[in-house]
Structures are given as C-alpha cells and as structure tokens.
Amino acid sequence: MWFKNLLLYRFTSPFDHSTEELNQRLEKFAFSPCRSHDTSKYGWVSPMGELSDELQFSAQGRILLCARREEKVLPAAVIREKLDDKVKLIQAQEDRPVSRKEKETLKEEVIFDCLPQAFTRSNRTYGYIDVQNGWLCIDSSSYTKAEEWMKLLRDSLGSLPVVPVQVTESPSVVMTSWLRGEPLPENLLLGDECELREPREDGSIVRCKKQELLAEEIDPHLQAGKQVMKLALHWNDCLQLVLADDLAVKRLKFGEQLVSEAQDSANGDKAAQFDADFALMTGTLEQFIPQLLGYFGNTKADAI
C-alpha cells in the first residue's frame, strides 16, 4: 500500500469524528455495483480489499479510506453504428429527414438499450487523514479525481473543512533558482528530469528527460526567461518524485530499503504487511511534508 502520487490539503479545523461515528457515516455511502441501466457507481470500499470488510483502516492517528468508481464502457463507434442504423430505418420507413434533436433522443435510447450488455471498468482512489497534523493526503495525479473523492467524504460527513495547501514563496521561482545553481536544501538532490515554460499563457515548453539539469544545455532556456514547472527530485535517500509548481507530487516512489523493511517486519502475513506498509509510508510522508513546505516558506497559515 504505497502511494504513487500525492495531492495535499490542510484541515482548517480539527477532524474530531470518532471511529464508530465515521463507520456509520461511511456505511451510508458504501459502494454498490452498477445495475443493468446504471452508467456508473461511486462509493466507499475497504482499503484493505479482501483482507477486511471495514470501510476504514486506522493506525497511529491516521485514517485510510478508499473510494471505488465503476462505470459502463460503451465504445463510441458502437453507439454511432447503432444510431446510424436507427436513423436509416426511420428515413426508409417514413421517407423524411431526422432532425438533430431527434437524433439526440435516439442516441439516448441506444445508450439505454446497450447498458445492460456493456462491460464495466473500475478504479480505486485512496486518501488518508493525518488527524494529529491536520493533513488530508490523496493518492491521485488528477485534481478532478481528488475533488470527486473529497465530495464523497464531504457528503458522508456533512462537511469537510479542508483547503489546498498554499505556500508563501512561488515553487516555480524557487525551483528555477535551484537550476540556476543556488544551493539546494539539506536532504534534497536534483533528479534528471524537468519541464520549463515561458511565463505566459501561450509560452513555449521544453521537457528534459535523462538530462544533467545543471549542464550548460539548460542555461540558455533559463536565460530566455523560462521557469521550472516540474522538477524531478530525490529526498533523503528514500523518496523519488516529480514536483509540480502547484505542489502536486507525481510519480512518487519509495526507496527499496523502506519497502524491504516493511516486508521483513510482516513475515509473510498479508494483514501485517498492509499495516507495515501503511505505517512506514505515512511515517515517511509525515517527515517529508513539513520539509517540502519549508522549501517554499511554509504554508501561509504557518507564516502568519
């Protein structure tokens, strides 16, 4: 159970729901599979999968939740073909053109008829609440999916007082200064990937991979005014990541030593393995997040 991405939010008031109350509220929004004519379903499932029926996993003041989305797959080509057949049949039988509005109605009928036979696909989105530190961490590279996850939690709890993290210094400006040669913070090393962009709406973009980022080839782009939008970093020999200018952490990878440590402590027990993975992952992120925010002057709330 290792996050591959990290979108970070801050609670504006303490999370004070008891375990019993949280369970009751989550149950009301538990996932149920798509019925014959449902296009999609979204709800809570056990974070531990087949290892538990509980809709939450709690350990050391951190609460892990998992939302599952299931949706019907209706290929556009199939819908278009069936719609064309209906239109041609009407034109042949009634000898008249089919209006655009009527085609839209026919398309809805085609979709409705096809739904019971459609395949389904599903995905899961994980997030955890760090009660003590007041963080909400979501494993997603998409803000749209994160918002959907938070809406489900907000509906379940009645409210969700969180805001995106904002820092006092521009991450883009600070990361650009690192490429200009300014010393990096302690425990931080440059990776071999970055994205540079001119600071205007239609500005040009340069993407570098497997590149020495302090090499001479990068400097002309910086001299031309381009700024860092994404930057590969290594933290404390245990995390690799790509950091975006909005503080989204993508392609997060935990070090082999951490993963091995969790495996060794579990001794082959799947439930113990899940527990160990979650403890080491969240413990590492608990150390990383304050340092990450500190690189950019800390959160605005902290700076006041």
C-alpha positions as a LaTeX table, in Angstrom:
\begin{tabular}{lrrr}
\hline
Residue & $x$ (\AA) & $y$ (\AA) & $z$ (\AA) \\
\hline
Met1 & 0.00 & 0.00 & 0.00 \\
Trp2 & 2.31 & 2.72 & $-1.28$ \\
Phe3 & 1.04 & 5.99 & $-2.76$ \\
Lys4 & 2.23 & 6.81 & $-6.27$ \\
Asn5 & 1.08 & 10.44 & $-6.18$ \\
Leu6 & 0.32 & 12.99 & $-3.51$ \\
Leu7 & $-2.14$ & 15.88 & $-3.51$ \\
Leu8 & $-2.03$ & 17.68 & $-0.19$ \\
Tyr9 & $-4.82$ & 19.53 & 1.63 \\
Arg10 & $-4.92$ & 21.17 & 5.05 \\
Phe11 & $-7.75$ & 20.95 & 7.56 \\
Thr12 & $-8.95$ & 24.35 & 8.74 \\
Ser13 & $-10.50$ & 22.83 & 11.86 \\
Pro14 & $-9.73$ & 19.60 & 13.75 \\
Phe15 & $-11.04$ & 16.29 & 12.46 \\
Asp16 & $-12.94$ & 15.04 & 15.50 \\
His17 & $-15.12$ & 12.17 & 14.26 \\
Ser18 & $-14.96$ & 9.04 & 16.40 \\
Thr19 & $-14.26$ & 5.68 & 14.80 \\
Glu20 & $-17.80$ & 4.48 & 15.46 \\
Glu21 & $-19.38$ & 7.63 & 14.03 \\
Leu22 & $-17.13$ & 7.55 & 10.98 \\
Asn23 & $-18.03$ & 3.93 & 10.29 \\
Gln24 & $-21.73$ & 4.70 & 10.43 \\
Arg25 & $-21.41$ & 7.64 & 8.08 \\
Leu26 & $-19.25$ & 5.77 & 5.57 \\
Glu27 & $-21.68$ & 2.84 & 5.50 \\
Lys28 & $-24.41$ & 5.11 & 4.12 \\
Phe29 & $-22.19$ & 5.81 & 1.10 \\
Ala30 & $-20.73$ & 2.32 & 0.64 \\
Phe31 & $-20.04$ & 1.20 & $-2.91$ \\
Ser32 & $-22.57$ & $-0.95$ & $-4.74$ \\
Pro33 & $-22.01$ & $-2.35$ & $-8.27$ \\
Cys34 & $-23.69$ & $-0.92$ & $-11.34$ \\
Arg35 & $-27.16$ & $-2.24$ & $-12.02$ \\
Ser36 & $-28.30$ & $-3.02$ & $-15.55$ \\
His37 & $-29.06$ & 0.57 & $-16.56$ \\
Asp38 & $-26.61$ & 2.45 & $-14.33$ \\
Thr39 & $-23.86$ & 4.28 & $-16.19$ \\
Ser40 & $-21.59$ & 4.50 & $-13.12$ \\
Lys41 & $-21.44$ & 3.99 & $-9.36$ \\
Tyr42 & $-19.11$ & 5.53 & $-6.77$ \\
Gly43 & $-18.72$ & 4.74 & $-3.09$ \\
Trp44 & $-16.51$ & 3.56 & $-0.24$ \\
Val45 & $-14.86$ & 0.15 & $-0.18$ \\
Ser46 & $-12.45$ & $-1.44$ & 2.26 \\
Pro47 & $-8.92$ & $-0.02$ & 1.91 \\
Met48 & $-7.62$ & $-3.50$ & 2.76 \\
Gly49 & $-9.54$ & $-5.20$ & $-0.03$ \\
Glu50 & $-10.36$ & $-8.82$ & 0.68 \\
Leu51 & $-8.46$ & $-8.68$ & 3.99 \\
Ser52 & $-11.23$ & $-6.75$ & 5.74 \\
Asp53 & $-14.82$ & $-5.54$ & 5.40 \\
Glu54 & $-14.14$ & $-2.34$ & 7.33 \\
Leu55 & $-14.50$ & 0.86 & 5.28 \\
Gln56 & $-11.58$ & 2.49 & 7.07 \\
Phe57 & $-8.15$ & 1.47 & 8.25 \\
Ser58 & $-6.81$ & 3.37 & 11.25 \\
Ala59 & $-3.29$ & 3.28 & 12.66 \\
Gln60 & $-1.25$ & 5.74 & 14.70 \\
Gly61 & $-3.72$ & 8.60 & 14.30 \\
Arg62 & $-4.07$ & 8.19 & 10.54 \\
Ile63 & $-7.24$ & 7.05 & 8.79 \\
Leu64 & $-7.04$ & 5.44 & 5.37 \\
Leu65 & $-10.10$ & 5.47 & 3.09 \\
Cys66 & $-10.69$ & 4.07 & $-0.39$ \\
Ala67 & $-13.34$ & 5.07 & $-2.93$ \\
Arg68 & $-14.22$ & 2.86 & $-5.89$ \\
Arg69 & $-15.69$ & 4.04 & $-9.17$ \\
Glu70 & $-17.31$ & 1.55 & $-11.53$ \\
Glu71 & $-18.55$ & 2.68 & $-14.92$ \\
Lys72 & $-20.02$ & 1.09 & $-18.01$ \\
Val73 & $-17.86$ & 1.04 & $-21.13$ \\
Leu74 & $-19.77$ & 1.93 & $-24.28$ \\
Pro75 & $-17.48$ & 2.32 & $-27.31$ \\
Ala76 & $-18.35$ & 5.43 & $-29.29$ \\
Ala77 & $-18.08$ & 3.50 & $-32.57$ \\
Val78 & $-20.72$ & 1.00 & $-31.43$ \\
Ile79 & $-23.13$ & 3.76 & $-30.34$ \\
Arg80 & $-22.56$ & 5.61 & $-33.62$ \\
Glu81 & $-23.20$ & 2.49 & $-35.70$ \\
Lys82 & $-26.43$ & 1.61 & $-33.90$ \\
Leu83 & $-27.61$ & 5.21 & $-34.09$ \\
Asp84 & $-26.93$ & 5.31 & $-37.84$ \\
Asp85 & $-28.98$ & 2.13 & $-38.26$ \\
Lys86 & $-31.94$ & 3.68 & $-36.40$ \\
Val87 & $-31.74$ & 6.88 & $-38.44$ \\
Lys88 & $-31.59$ & 5.00 & $-41.74$ \\
Leu89 & $-34.55$ & 2.85 & $-40.72$ \\
Ile90 & $-36.68$ & 5.90 & $-39.92$ \\
Gln91 & $-35.67$ & 7.60 & $-43.15$ \\
Ala92 & $-36.54$ & 4.50 & $-45.16$ \\
Gln93 & $-39.85$ & 3.74 & $-43.41$ \\
Glu94 & $-41.14$ & 7.30 & $-43.07$ \\
Asp95 & $-39.39$ & 8.96 & $-46.02$ \\
Arg96 & $-38.29$ & 12.01 & $-44.05$ \\
Pro97 & $-35.09$ & 13.51 & $-42.66$ \\
Val98 & $-34.27$ & 13.00 & $-38.98$ \\
Ser99 & $-33.70$ & 16.23 & $-37.08$ \\
Arg100 & $-30.72$ & 16.87 & $-34.84$ \\
Lys101 & $-32.89$ & 16.94 & $-31.74$ \\
Glu102 & $-34.47$ & 13.63 & $-32.68$ \\
Lys103 & $-31.02$ & 12.12 & $-33.21$ \\
Glu104 & $-30.08$ & 13.14 & $-29.67$ \\
Thr105 & $-33.17$ & 11.37 & $-28.34$ \\
Leu106 & $-32.39$ & 8.29 & $-30.42$ \\
Lys107 & $-28.83$ & 8.28 & $-29.11$ \\
Glu108 & $-30.10$ & 8.25 & $-25.53$ \\
Glu109 & $-32.31$ & 5.29 & $-26.41$ \\
Val110 & $-29.37$ & 3.44 & $-27.96$ \\
Ile111 & $-27.25$ & 4.01 & $-24.86$ \\
Phe112 & $-30.08$ & 2.87 & $-22.59$ \\
Asp113 & $-30.55$ & $-0.31$ & $-24.65$ \\
Cys114 & $-26.83$ & $-1.08$ & $-24.67$ \\
Leu115 & $-26.13$ & $-0.52$ & $-20.96$ \\
Pro116 & $-27.20$ & $-4.00$ & $-19.73$ \\
Gln117 & $-24.71$ & $-5.66$ & $-22.12$ \\
Ala118 & $-21.87$ & $-3.19$ & $-21.57$ \\
Phe119 & $-18.59$ & $-4.16$ & $-19.93$ \\
Thr120 & $-17.61$ & $-2.39$ & $-16.73$ \\
Arg121 & $-14.30$ & $-0.98$ & $-15.57$ \\
Ser122 & $-13.37$ & 0.25 & $-12.15$ \\
Asn123 & $-10.66$ & 2.15 & $-10.35$ \\
Arg124 & $-9.87$ & 2.97 & $-6.74$ \\
Thr125 & $-8.67$ & 6.22 & $-5.20$ \\
Tyr126 & $-7.01$ & 6.20 & $-1.78$ \\
Gly127 & $-6.59$ & 9.00 & 0.69 \\
Tyr128 & $-5.71$ & 9.27 & 4.34 \\
Ile129 & $-6.39$ & 11.75 & 7.10 \\
Asp130 & $-3.49$ & 12.64 & 9.39 \\
Val131 & $-5.55$ & 13.65 & 12.40 \\
Gln132 & $-2.70$ & 14.95 & 14.54 \\
Asn133 & $-1.04$ & 17.08 & 11.87 \\
Gly134 & $-4.23$ & 18.17 & 10.15 \\
Trp135 & $-3.40$ & 16.90 & 6.66 \\
Leu136 & $-5.50$ & 15.20 & 4.02 \\
Cys137 & $-3.33$ & 13.27 & 1.57 \\
Ile138 & $-4.83$ & 11.85 & $-1.63$ \\
Asp139 & $-3.13$ & 9.40 & $-3.98$ \\
Ser140 & $-4.06$ & 10.96 & $-7.30$ \\
Ser141 & $-2.39$ & 12.87 & $-10.10$ \\
Ser142 & $-5.74$ & 14.39 & $-11.06$ \\
Tyr143 & $-7.33$ & 17.24 & $-9.12$ \\
Thr144 & $-10.66$ & 16.27 & $-10.68$ \\
Lys145 & $-10.48$ & 12.79 & $-9.13$ \\
Ala146 & $-9.32$ & 14.28 & $-5.83$ \\
Glu147 & $-12.29$ & 16.66 & $-5.80$ \\
Glu148 & $-14.63$ & 13.75 & $-6.53$ \\
Trp149 & $-13.10$ & 11.80 & $-3.62$ \\
Met150 & $-13.44$ & 14.77 & $-1.27$ \\
Lys151 & $-17.04$ & 15.37 & $-2.36$ \\
Leu152 & $-17.87$ & 11.80 & $-1.39$ \\
Leu153 & $-16.23$ & 12.31 & 2.00 \\
Arg154 & $-17.97$ & 15.66 & 2.42 \\
Asp155 & $-21.33$ & 14.08 & 1.62 \\
Ser156 & $-20.57$ & 11.27 & 4.07 \\
Leu157 & $-19.54$ & 13.55 & 6.94 \\
Gly158 & $-21.79$ & 16.52 & 6.27 \\
Ser159 & $-18.79$ & 18.83 & 5.94 \\
Leu160 & $-15.10$ & 18.66 & 5.10 \\
Pro161 & $-13.17$ & 21.77 & 6.20 \\
Val162 & $-10.06$ & 21.43 & 4.01 \\
Val163 & $-8.25$ & 23.79 & 1.65 \\
Pro164 & $-5.43$ & 23.24 & $-0.84$ \\
Val165 & $-2.03$ & 23.97 & 0.63 \\
Gln166 & $-0.65$ & 27.40 & $-0.26$ \\
Val167 & 2.91 & 28.45 & 0.45 \\
Thr168 & 4.44 & 31.90 & 0.83 \\
Glu169 & 7.04 & 31.59 & $-1.93$ \\
Ser170 & 6.43 & 30.60 & $-5.55$ \\
Pro171 & 7.51 & 26.98 & $-6.08$ \\
Ser172 & 8.26 & 27.77 & $-9.71$ \\
Val173 & 10.60 & 30.64 & $-8.79$ \\
Val174 & 12.33 & 28.65 & $-6.06$ \\
Met175 & 12.84 & 25.55 & $-8.23$ \\
Thr176 & 14.14 & 27.74 & $-11.05$ \\
Ser177 & 16.71 & 29.19 & $-8.65$ \\
Trp178 & 17.92 & 25.67 & $-7.90$ \\
Leu179 & 18.59 & 25.10 & $-11.59$ \\
Arg180 & 20.44 & 28.42 & $-11.71$ \\
Gly181 & 22.90 & 26.97 & $-9.23$ \\
Glu182 & 21.62 & 28.15 & $-5.86$ \\
Pro183 & 22.26 & 25.59 & $-3.10$ \\
Leu184 & 19.56 & 23.00 & $-2.61$ \\
Pro185 & 18.05 & 22.45 & 0.84 \\
Glu186 & 19.50 & 19.72 & 3.01 \\
Asn187 & 18.41 & 16.16 & 2.13 \\
Leu188 & 17.37 & 17.23 & $-1.38$ \\
Leu189 & 19.03 & 16.31 & $-4.68$ \\
Leu190 & 18.12 & 17.07 & $-8.28$ \\
Gly191 & 16.87 & 14.25 & $-10.45$ \\
Asp192 & 17.31 & 14.04 & $-14.21$ \\
Glu193 & 14.03 & 15.48 & $-15.47$ \\
Cys194 & 12.33 & 18.87 & $-15.66$ \\
Glu195 & 9.76 & 20.89 & $-17.56$ \\
Leu196 & 10.47 & 24.53 & $-18.36$ \\
Arg197 & 7.93 & 27.02 & $-19.64$ \\
Glu198 & 7.79 & 30.65 & $-20.60$ \\
Pro199 & 5.66 & 32.53 & $-18.01$ \\
Arg200 & 2.85 & 33.49 & $-20.38$ \\
Glu201 & $-0.32$ & 31.76 & $-21.49$ \\
Asp202 & 0.98 & 30.59 & $-24.89$ \\
Gly203 & 4.62 & 30.31 & $-23.81$ \\
Ser204 & 6.90 & 27.67 & $-25.25$ \\
Ile205 & 7.61 & 24.48 & $-23.29$ \\
Val206 & 10.80 & 22.45 & $-23.00$ \\
Arg207 & 10.79 & 18.96 & $-21.46$ \\
Cys208 & 14.04 & 17.28 & $-20.48$ \\
Lys209 & 14.49 & 13.64 & $-19.50$ \\
Lys210 & 17.63 & 11.74 & $-18.56$ \\
Gln211 & 19.39 & 15.09 & $-18.52$ \\
Glu212 & 22.01 & 16.55 & $-16.21$ \\
Leu213 & 19.98 & 19.53 & $-15.03$ \\
Leu214 & 22.93 & 21.74 & $-14.11$ \\
Ala215 & 24.52 & 21.24 & $-17.54$ \\
Glu216 & 25.15 & 24.11 & $-19.96$ \\
Glu217 & 22.29 & 23.00 & $-22.24$ \\
Ile218 & 19.74 & 24.10 & $-19.64$ \\
Asp219 & 21.13 & 27.58 & $-19.02$ \\
Pro220 & 20.03 & 29.22 & $-22.33$ \\
His221 & 16.42 & 28.31 & $-21.55$ \\
Leu222 & 16.69 & 29.90 & $-18.11$ \\
Gln223 & 18.37 & 33.00 & $-19.59$ \\
Ala224 & 15.45 & 33.26 & $-22.04$ \\
Gly225 & 13.08 & 33.56 & $-19.09$ \\
Lys226 & 11.69 & 30.05 & $-18.85$ \\
Gln227 & 10.73 & 28.83 & $-15.38$ \\
Val228 & 10.51 & 25.39 & $-13.85$ \\
Met229 & 7.02 & 23.88 & $-13.89$ \\
Lys230 & 8.04 & 20.32 & $-12.96$ \\
Leu231 & 11.22 & 19.03 & $-11.41$ \\
Ala232 & 12.48 & 15.55 & $-10.53$ \\
Leu233 & 13.89 & 15.37 & $-7.01$ \\
His234 & 15.38 & 12.87 & $-4.57$ \\
Trp235 & 14.67 & 13.33 & $-0.88$ \\
Asn236 & 16.68 & 11.89 & 1.98 \\
Asp237 & 17.67 & 8.76 & 0.00 \\
Cys238 & 14.17 & 7.32 & 0.46 \\
Leu239 & 11.86 & 9.20 & $-1.92$ \\
Gln240 & 11.94 & 9.92 & $-5.64$ \\
Leu241 & 9.33 & 12.26 & $-7.09$ \\
Val242 & 8.39 & 14.83 & $-9.69$ \\
Leu243 & 7.25 & 18.07 & $-8.07$ \\
Ala244 & 4.94 & 20.41 & $-9.98$ \\
Asp245 & 4.69 & 24.16 & $-9.47$ \\
Asp246 & 1.30 & 23.69 & $-7.74$ \\
Leu247 & 2.95 & 21.34 & $-5.18$ \\
Ala248 & 1.40 & 18.24 & $-6.74$ \\
Val249 & 3.73 & 15.30 & $-6.17$ \\
Lys250 & 3.72 & 12.84 & $-9.05$ \\
Arg251 & 5.48 & 9.55 & $-9.80$ \\
Leu252 & 6.22 & 9.15 & $-6.13$ \\
Lys253 & 8.50 & 6.20 & $-5.45$ \\
Phe254 & 9.59 & 4.95 & $-2.05$ \\
Gly255 & 13.08 & 3.58 & $-1.60$ \\
Glu256 & 13.76 & $-0.15$ & $-1.76$ \\
Gln257 & 15.09 & $-0.09$ & 1.78 \\
Leu258 & 11.72 & 1.12 & 3.12 \\
Val259 & 9.79 & $-1.46$ & 1.11 \\
Ser260 & 12.12 & $-4.25$ & 2.24 \\
Glu261 & 11.82 & $-3.12$ & 5.85 \\
Ala262 & 8.04 & $-3.43$ & 5.67 \\
Gln263 & 8.26 & $-6.87$ & 4.07 \\
Asp264 & 10.69 & $-8.12$ & 6.69 \\
Ser265 & 8.52 & $-6.93$ & 9.57 \\
Ala266 & 5.38 & $-8.59$ & 8.17 \\
Asn267 & 6.90 & $-12.06$ & 7.94 \\
Gly268 & 4.52 & $-13.14$ & 5.17 \\
Asp269 & 1.27 & $-12.14$ & 6.91 \\
Lys270 & $-0.83$ & $-10.11$ & 4.43 \\
Ala271 & $-2.67$ & $-8.06$ & 7.06 \\
Ala272 & 0.58 & $-7.36$ & 8.89 \\
Gln273 & 2.15 & $-6.44$ & 5.54 \\
Phe274 & $-0.59$ & $-3.90$ & 4.87 \\
Asp275 & $-0.16$ & $-2.45$ & 8.36 \\
Ala276 & 3.62 & $-2.20$ & 7.99 \\
Asp277 & 3.41 & $-0.63$ & 4.53 \\
Phe278 & 0.94 & 1.99 & 5.72 \\
Ala279 & 2.94 & 2.79 & 8.86 \\
Leu280 & 6.23 & 3.24 & 7.01 \\
Met281 & 4.65 & 5.17 & 4.15 \\
Thr282 & 2.76 & 7.63 & 6.34 \\
Gly283 & 5.68 & 7.95 & 8.76 \\
Thr284 & 7.95 & 8.88 & 5.88 \\
Leu285 & 5.45 & 11.38 & 4.47 \\
Glu286 & 4.99 & 12.89 & 7.95 \\
Gln287 & 8.68 & 13.81 & 7.85 \\
Phe288 & 8.70 & 14.81 & 4.19 \\
Ile289 & 5.67 & 17.12 & 4.06 \\
Pro290 & 6.92 & 19.76 & 6.56 \\
Gln291 & 10.28 & 19.85 & 4.81 \\
Leu292 & 8.62 & 20.17 & 1.41 \\
Leu293 & 6.55 & 23.12 & 2.58 \\
Gly294 & 9.59 & 24.62 & 4.27 \\
Tyr295 & 11.43 & 24.76 & 0.96 \\
Phe296 & 8.86 & 27.34 & $-0.14$ \\
Gly297 & 8.49 & 29.38 & 3.03 \\
Asn298 & 5.92 & 27.11 & 4.75 \\
Thr299 & 2.16 & 27.45 & 4.39 \\
Lys300 & 0.64 & 30.90 & 4.50 \\
Ala301 & $-1.21$ & 29.98 & 7.68 \\
Asp302 & 2.05 & 28.89 & 9.32 \\
Ala303 & 3.77 & 32.08 & 8.28 \\
Ile304 & 1.24 & 34.40 & 9.92 \\
\hline
\end{tabular}
